């Protein structure tokens, strides 16, 4: 179904018992985030904070479950949306059949294209010609954020020459009542439009939509090809075209049923502003940098407007369900347009989207796994992928134990690891160079006979160790490591290193493992900092994927064994050339205040703060964003 604003969506959430209303005052500065973090990590409901110190309630965690994500897309489940997208792309890519046979379907699709209407929209029922951003309940999410950030903005821009439009989601830091920073990352279309306006030496019109049908926000995050209108996807998903109206102070068209519109411009001739830090979806603070300034000329909203927000940080968070929807919806386009052999792909939450992608293919010829790796690492937003694993056969890529065994069984570390260097997400903090670093493609496909010649053999993919042997191995490993987890039935060992006590601990650990007959027991040695819980595989995976550069931090211990260093590199034996960010956690005062008011929130049994557990990961300079070099 199509929703006519967030109030309509809220009513449906409430009808399906997917919403908690919170009438107690909750401060948008830190407190809403702390409550949401507790609820999201415990698979809780969407939250509507009705008392925010402004006229606007705040809706958050609206996408944070399979049910709500499907509802946001107007479906009973995500599989329905995926099946319909397949039909859409089959029509678009049909070049062999008669055009007349496809005409009825094409006519149906044309009914979902966005249309422009005259007059004012619902989003312009209330107009503030003298705008003041402080009227909005904008969140300060984490203690060391640079300020308050708009976290679910749909930023509308167009190219000054081609007129091609773009709707992207770029966080916006409030600078004062009439200006924000605009976080256009290096590789994004918004940044490309900005450069074009800069070249034209003209002010760039920008309008920001908040709310409306929740499918709008999803579409603005979707990995569409450049110059494809996001509202085409939105119209198709909602089964109803998006109606657009012209803004009051610029020539941009925005959804008439959005909740809030912020109109303005960016002057490319103006000096950039210092934006950030921001507690990001990586689980670390993204560090401050220079970005364009957005000037607000008008704010409009509907009579029953709701302010939408999201919170990101140490995974999992609400964005995990947005990613899950993308996996299903964009499988068809990838298969039809890029790699027809792809059967499924998955971005685990611990990989925070770009750090790990798993792809399952239907394999029919030798070398096909490597071909897929080479192709995908240059395709669209897949170019940001740091670790890419390709598998084949009867394997559930969302069963991580089964997946790991499958990869290790089918991967020869001498021939099936493809190292490369290329672009990374600007939020990646582990590479020596900003926005560029090492990548690893892993060909974990089942090997055909042509691929088996000269491969390693005799290495079990499963190990079952006796208690006595485990104790013996632990004693040996602990000689050069602070703690250890030997995972029985998996050829994997996880070690914790204390670099504060020994800057060379990583190298000592590697040398120690070379002295153990690792080929008999372990294929994968994972090193993390001693503050990481080595028994928590999700936390270990998040740290390994986030803190490592594959080209720099993977070392072969033997033909059958590799060592991956997922420790903090700042105080490492080698000198790291960049700043290293701290992890994202709430502060003690916010946790205490939330504990005290929990009962008054009316959202169920008490949930302790996830930051209590995660705070052990904070390093030297815990009151600062950057971990200081010793």
RAJO-V370336 format. One record per backbone hydrogen bond with DSSP energy under -1.0 kcal/mol. NH is the residue of the N-H (numbers start at 1). CO is the residue of the C=O. E is the energy in kcal/mol with one decimal. If there is no record, write none. Layout:
nh:NH co:CO e:E
nh:NH co:CO e:E
This chain:
nh:9 co:5 e:-1.5
nh:10 co:6 e:-3.2
nh:11 co:7 e:-2.0
nh:12 co:8 e:-1.5
nh:13 co:9 e:-2.6
nh:14 co:10 e:-2.6
nh:15 co:11 e:-2.1
nh:16 co:12 e:-1.7
nh:17 co:14 e:-1.6
nh:18 co:13 e:-3.1
nh:20 co:46 e:-2.6
nh:22 co:48 e:-2.9
nh:26 co:51 e:-2.1
nh:30 co:28 e:-1.1
nh:30 co:140 e:-2.9
nh:31 co:29 e:-1.5
nh:32 co:27 e:-1.6
nh:34 co:30 e:-2.1
nh:35 co:31 e:-2.2
nh:36 co:32 e:-2.5
nh:37 co:33 e:-2.9
nh:38 co:34 e:-1.6
nh:39 co:35 e:-2.2
nh:40 co:36 e:-3.2
nh:41 co:37 e:-1.7
nh:42 co:39 e:-1.0
nh:43 co:40 e:-1.7
nh:44 co:39 e:-2.5
nh:46 co:18 e:-2.2
nh:47 co:60 e:-2.8
nh:48 co:20 e:-2.7
nh:49 co:58 e:-2.8
nh:50 co:22 e:-2.5
nh:58 co:49 e:-2.3
nh:59 co:307 e:-2.2
nh:60 co:47 e:-2.4
nh:65 co:63 e:-1.1
nh:69 co:65 e:-2.5
nh:70 co:66 e:-2.2
nh:71 co:67 e:-2.3
nh:72 co:68 e:-2.6
nh:73 co:69 e:-1.1
nh:74 co:71 e:-1.9
nh:75 co:70 e:-3.0
nh:82 co:78 e:-2.1
nh:83 co:79 e:-2.4
nh:84 co:80 e:-1.8
nh:85 co:81 e:-2.1
nh:86 co:82 e:-1.9
nh:87 co:83 e:-1.6
nh:88 co:84 e:-2.2
nh:89 co:85 e:-2.6
nh:90 co:86 e:-2.1
nh:91 co:87 e:-1.9
nh:92 co:88 e:-2.3
nh:93 co:89 e:-2.4
nh:102 co:98 e:-1.1
nh:106 co:102 e:-2.8
nh:107 co:103 e:-2.7
nh:108 co:104 e:-1.8
nh:109 co:105 e:-2.3
nh:110 co:106 e:-2.3
nh:112 co:109 e:-2.4
nh:113 co:110 e:-1.2
nh:115 co:242 e:-2.1
nh:117 co:244 e:-2.6
nh:123 co:256 e:-2.3
nh:124 co:121 e:-2.1
nh:125 co:122 e:-1.4
nh:126 co:301 e:-2.4
nh:128 co:299 e:-2.8
nh:133 co:177 e:-2.9
nh:135 co:132 e:-2.0
nh:136 co:133 e:-1.8
nh:138 co:136 e:-1.9
nh:140 co:28 e:-1.6
nh:145 co:142 e:-2.0
nh:146 co:277 e:-3.2
nh:149 co:139 e:-3.0
nh:150 co:172 e:-3.0
nh:154 co:209 e:-2.4
nh:155 co:168 e:-3.2
nh:156 co:207 e:-3.6
nh:157 co:166 e:-2.2
nh:159 co:164 e:-2.2
nh:163 co:159 e:-1.6
nh:166 co:157 e:-2.3
nh:168 co:155 e:-2.0
nh:172 co:150 e:-1.7
nh:174 co:148 e:-2.7
nh:175 co:179 e:-2.3
nh:176 co:179 e:-1.7
nh:180 co:294 e:-2.0
nh:181 co:173 e:-2.3
nh:182 co:292 e:-2.4
nh:183 co:171 e:-2.0
nh:184 co:182 e:-2.2
nh:185 co:183 e:-1.0
nh:188 co:185 e:-1.9
nh:192 co:188 e:-1.6
nh:193 co:189 e:-2.7
nh:194 co:190 e:-2.2
nh:195 co:191 e:-2.1
nh:196 co:192 e:-1.6
nh:197 co:193 e:-2.3
nh:198 co:194 e:-2.3
nh:199 co:195 e:-2.2
nh:200 co:196 e:-1.8
nh:202 co:197 e:-1.9
nh:204 co:266 e:-3.3
nh:206 co:264 e:-2.2
nh:207 co:156 e:-1.6
nh:208 co:262 e:-2.8
nh:209 co:154 e:-2.5
nh:210 co:260 e:-2.8
nh:216 co:213 e:-2.3
nh:218 co:214 e:-1.5
nh:219 co:215 e:-2.4
nh:220 co:216 e:-1.8
nh:221 co:218 e:-1.4
nh:224 co:222 e:-2.3
nh:228 co:225 e:-1.6
nh:232 co:229 e:-1.6
nh:234 co:230 e:-2.1
nh:235 co:231 e:-2.0
nh:236 co:232 e:-2.3
nh:237 co:233 e:-2.6
nh:238 co:234 e:-2.5
nh:240 co:235 e:-1.5
nh:244 co:115 e:-3.1
nh:245 co:254 e:-2.9
nh:247 co:252 e:-2.6
nh:254 co:245 e:-2.8
nh:256 co:243 e:-2.8
nh:258 co:255 e:-1.5
nh:259 co:210 e:-1.6
nh:260 co:210 e:-2.3
nh:261 co:300 e:-2.9
nh:262 co:208 e:-2.9
nh:263 co:298 e:-2.8
nh:264 co:206 e:-1.6
nh:265 co:295 e:-2.0
nh:266 co:204 e:-2.6
nh:270 co:267 e:-2.1
nh:273 co:291 e:-3.5
nh:275 co:289 e:-3.5
nh:278 co:286 e:-1.7
nh:280 co:284 e:-2.1
nh:283 co:280 e:-1.9
nh:285 co:582 e:-2.1
nh:286 co:278 e:-3.1
nh:289 co:275 e:-2.3
nh:291 co:273 e:-2.7
nh:294 co:180 e:-3.3
nh:295 co:265 e:-3.2
nh:296 co:178 e:-2.9
nh:297 co:263 e:-2.5
nh:298 co:263 e:-1.2
nh:299 co:128 e:-1.7
nh:300 co:261 e:-2.3
nh:301 co:126 e:-2.0
nh:302 co:259 e:-2.1
nh:305 co:302 e:-1.2
nh:307 co:57 e:-2.8
nh:309 co:59 e:-2.2
nh:320 co:317 e:-2.1
nh:321 co:318 e:-1.5
nh:323 co:319 e:-2.2
nh:324 co:320 e:-1.8
nh:325 co:321 e:-2.1
nh:326 co:322 e:-1.9
nh:327 co:323 e:-2.2
nh:328 co:324 e:-1.5
nh:329 co:325 e:-2.9
nh:330 co:326 e:-2.4
nh:334 co:330 e:-1.7
nh:335 co:331 e:-2.4
nh:336 co:332 e:-2.7
nh:337 co:333 e:-2.7
nh:338 co:334 e:-2.0
nh:339 co:334 e:-2.7
nh:342 co:339 e:-1.8
nh:343 co:360 e:-3.3
nh:344 co:360 e:-1.6
nh:346 co:358 e:-2.7
nh:351 co:348 e:-1.6
nh:352 co:349 e:-1.9
nh:354 co:352 e:-1.8
nh:355 co:351 e:-2.2
nh:357 co:387 e:-2.2
nh:358 co:346 e:-3.1
nh:359 co:389 e:-3.0
nh:360 co:344 e:-3.1
nh:361 co:391 e:-2.6
nh:362 co:341 e:-2.7
nh:368 co:365 e:-1.4
nh:371 co:367 e:-1.9
nh:372 co:368 e:-2.2
nh:373 co:369 e:-2.0
nh:374 co:370 e:-2.4
nh:375 co:371 e:-2.0
nh:376 co:372 e:-2.8
nh:377 co:373 e:-2.0
nh:378 co:375 e:-1.4
nh:379 co:376 e:-2.1
nh:382 co:379 e:-2.0
nh:383 co:380 e:-1.5
nh:384 co:381 e:-1.7
nh:385 co:382 e:-1.9
nh:386 co:354 e:-2.2
nh:387 co:355 e:-1.3
nh:388 co:440 e:-2.7
nh:389 co:357 e:-2.4
nh:390 co:442 e:-2.8
nh:391 co:359 e:-2.9
nh:395 co:393 e:-1.7
nh:399 co:396 e:-1.6
nh:403 co:399 e:-2.8
nh:404 co:400 e:-2.6
nh:405 co:401 e:-2.3
nh:406 co:402 e:-2.2
nh:407 co:403 e:-2.6
nh:408 co:404 e:-2.6
nh:409 co:405 e:-2.4
nh:410 co:406 e:-1.6
nh:415 co:412 e:-1.3
nh:416 co:412 e:-3.2
nh:418 co:441 e:-3.2
nh:420 co:439 e:-2.0
nh:422 co:437 e:-2.4
nh:424 co:435 e:-2.0
nh:428 co:425 e:-2.1
nh:436 co:433 e:-1.6
nh:437 co:422 e:-2.5
nh:439 co:420 e:-2.7
nh:440 co:386 e:-2.6
nh:441 co:418 e:-2.7
nh:442 co:388 e:-3.2
nh:443 co:416 e:-2.6
nh:444 co:390 e:-2.1
nh:444 co:442 e:-1.4
nh:451 co:448 e:-2.0
nh:452 co:449 e:-1.1
nh:455 co:452 e:-1.7
nh:470 co:466 e:-2.4
nh:471 co:467 e:-2.3
nh:472 co:468 e:-2.1
nh:473 co:469 e:-2.9
nh:474 co:470 e:-2.7
nh:475 co:471 e:-2.2
nh:476 co:472 e:-1.9
nh:477 co:473 e:-2.9
nh:478 co:474 e:-2.9
nh:480 co:477 e:-1.7
nh:482 co:496 e:-2.4
nh:483 co:496 e:-1.1
nh:485 co:494 e:-2.7
nh:487 co:492 e:-1.8
nh:489 co:463 e:-2.0
nh:490 co:487 e:-1.7
nh:492 co:490 e:-2.0
nh:493 co:524 e:-2.2
nh:494 co:485 e:-2.4
nh:495 co:526 e:-2.8
nh:496 co:483 e:-2.6
nh:497 co:528 e:-2.5
nh:502 co:498 e:-1.4
nh:505 co:502 e:-1.8
nh:508 co:504 e:-2.4
nh:509 co:505 e:-2.3
nh:510 co:506 e:-2.2
nh:511 co:507 e:-2.3
nh:512 co:508 e:-2.2
nh:513 co:509 e:-2.2
nh:514 co:510 e:-1.7
nh:516 co:513 e:-1.2
nh:518 co:516 e:-3.0
nh:520 co:517 e:-1.6
nh:521 co:518 e:-1.6
nh:522 co:518 e:-2.3
nh:523 co:491 e:-3.2
nh:524 co:491 e:-1.9
nh:525 co:562 e:-2.4
nh:526 co:493 e:-2.6
nh:527 co:564 e:-2.7
nh:528 co:495 e:-2.6
nh:530 co:497 e:-2.5
nh:532 co:529 e:-2.0
nh:536 co:533 e:-1.8
nh:540 co:536 e:-2.4
nh:541 co:537 e:-2.7
nh:542 co:538 e:-2.4
nh:543 co:539 e:-2.2
nh:544 co:540 e:-2.9
nh:545 co:541 e:-2.6
nh:546 co:542 e:-2.1
nh:547 co:543 e:-2.5
nh:553 co:549 e:-3.4
nh:555 co:563 e:-2.5
nh:557 co:561 e:-2.4
nh:558 co:561 e:-1.7
nh:562 co:523 e:-2.1
nh:563 co:555 e:-2.9
nh:564 co:525 e:-2.8
nh:565 co:553 e:-2.4
nh:566 co:527 e:-2.9
nh:572 co:569 e:-1.2
nh:582 co:625 e:-3.0
nh:584 co:283 e:-2.1
nh:591 co:587 e:-2.1
nh:592 co:588 e:-2.4
nh:593 co:589 e:-2.5
nh:594 co:590 e:-2.3
nh:595 co:591 e:-2.4
nh:596 co:592 e:-2.1
nh:597 co:593 e:-1.6
nh:601 co:598 e:-1.6
nh:612 co:609 e:-1.3
nh:614 co:610 e:-2.2
nh:615 co:611 e:-2.0
nh:617 co:614 e:-2.2
nh:618 co:615 e:-1.4
nh:624 co:621 e:-2.6
nh:627 co:580 e:-2.8
